Amino acid sequence: QPTTMTDLQQQLSSLLHKRISIKLNAKRQVSGILSSYDKFTNLSLMDAVEHVRVHRKQGEPKSDNPADDWKFNNMEGVVIVRGNCIEMIELLPDSRKPGEEAQVEVEGNST
């Protein structure tokens, strides 16, 4: 877990051009390839996908498959994620090398 902005910048640098998942405030989530970042932890993603939790109507049966609880929206072009909305950044398994740290906690961000 990063303790200073320099540590955070170094960890973000190690995630460049890799597929990441970003957990945002308000229970939102997006994934994509990290193409750049700035000193404010604003991130730009390519090939981004928004993950939206499906809200079921009262009385509607739940699925046994957890993937059915999510809807995925492909996002065109470059997507910018504001740093103050980020709660967690995770390197997705298809990009992770053995022994590589799986997630980066972003501290001090609140809206």
C-alpha positions as CSV (number, residue, x, y, z in Angstrom):
1,Q,0.0,0.0,0.0
2,P,1.5,3.4,-1.0
3,T,2.4,5.7,1.8
4,T,3.4,8.8,-0.2
5,M,2.4,10.4,-3.5
6,T,5.8,9.3,-4.9
7,D,5.0,5.6,-3.9
8,L,1.6,5.9,-5.6
9,Q,3.1,7.4,-8.7
10,Q,5.6,4.5,-8.8
11,Q,2.9,1.9,-8.5
12,L,0.8,3.6,-11.2
13,S,3.8,3.7,-13.4
14,S,4.1,-0.1,-13.0
15,L,0.5,-0.4,-14.2
16,L,0.9,1.6,-17.4
17,H,-0.3,-0.2,-20.5
18,K,-1.9,-3.0,-18.4
19,R,-5.6,-3.9,-18.0
20,I,-6.8,-2.6,-14.6
21,S,-10.1,-2.5,-12.7
22,I,-11.0,0.7,-10.9
23,K,-13.5,0.8,-8.0
24,L,-15.1,4.2,-7.8
25,N,-17.2,5.9,-5.2
26,A,-21.0,5.5,-5.4
27,K,-20.4,1.7,-6.0
28,R,-19.3,2.3,-9.6
29,Q,-16.6,0.3,-11.4
30,V,-14.7,0.6,-14.7
31,S,-11.9,-1.4,-16.3
32,G,-9.6,-0.8,-19.2
33,I,-6.0,-0.4,-20.2
34,L,-4.2,2.4,-18.3
35,S,-2.7,4.7,-20.9
36,S,-1.7,7.6,-18.7
37,Y,-2.1,9.4,-15.3
38,D,-1.2,12.7,-13.7
39,K,-0.1,14.0,-10.3
40,F,-3.7,14.2,-9.2
41,T,-4.2,10.5,-9.9
42,N,-6.5,11.3,-12.8
43,L,-6.3,8.3,-15.1
44,S,-6.9,7.8,-18.8
45,L,-8.1,4.4,-20.0
46,M,-8.3,2.8,-23.5
47,D,-10.8,0.0,-24.3
48,A,-12.8,0.8,-21.2
49,V,-15.8,-1.1,-19.9
50,E,-18.2,0.2,-17.4
51,H,-19.5,-2.4,-14.9
52,V,-23.1,-1.6,-13.8
53,R,-24.8,-3.6,-11.0
54,V,-28.2,-4.8,-12.2
55,H,-30.9,-3.9,-9.7
56,R,-33.7,-6.5,-9.6
57,K,-37.3,-5.6,-8.9
58,Q,-38.7,-6.7,-5.6
59,G,-39.8,-10.4,-5.9
60,E,-37.7,-11.0,-9.0
61,P,-35.7,-14.2,-8.5
62,K,-32.0,-14.0,-8.1
63,S,-29.7,-15.8,-10.4
64,D,-27.3,-18.5,-9.2
65,N,-24.6,-17.0,-11.4
66,P,-23.0,-13.9,-9.8
67,A,-22.1,-12.6,-13.3
68,D,-25.8,-12.1,-14.0
69,D,-25.8,-9.3,-11.3
70,W,-23.6,-7.1,-13.7
71,K,-24.2,-5.4,-17.0
72,F,-21.2,-4.3,-19.1
73,N,-21.1,-1.2,-21.3
74,N,-18.2,-0.8,-23.7
75,M,-17.0,2.8,-23.8
76,E,-15.7,4.3,-27.0
77,G,-12.4,6.2,-27.2
78,V,-10.4,7.5,-24.2
79,V,-12.0,7.5,-20.8
80,I,-10.8,9.9,-18.1
81,V,-11.3,8.9,-14.5
82,R,-11.0,11.7,-11.9
83,G,-8.6,10.8,-9.2
84,N,-10.8,12.0,-6.4
85,C,-13.4,9.4,-7.3
86,I,-11.1,6.4,-7.1
87,E,-11.3,4.0,-4.1
88,M,-9.2,1.1,-5.4
89,I,-7.2,0.1,-8.5
90,E,-6.6,-3.6,-9.2
91,L,-4.4,-5.2,-11.8
92,L,-6.6,-7.7,-13.6
93,P,-5.4,-11.3,-13.8
94,D,-4.7,-11.3,-17.5
95,S,-2.1,-8.6,-17.0
96,R,-0.6,-9.7,-13.6
97,K,2.8,-11.4,-13.4
98,P,3.3,-14.1,-10.7
99,G,4.0,-12.5,-7.4
100,E,2.9,-9.1,-8.6
101,E,0.9,-7.0,-6.1
102,A,-2.8,-7.2,-7.1
103,Q,-4.2,-3.9,-5.9
104,V,-3.4,-0.3,-5.1
105,E,-5.4,1.5,-2.3
106,V,-5.9,5.2,-3.0
107,E,-6.0,7.1,0.3
108,G,-7.3,10.5,1.0
109,N,-9.7,10.7,-1.9
110,S,-13.2,11.8,-1.0
111,T,-15.9,13.8,-2.7
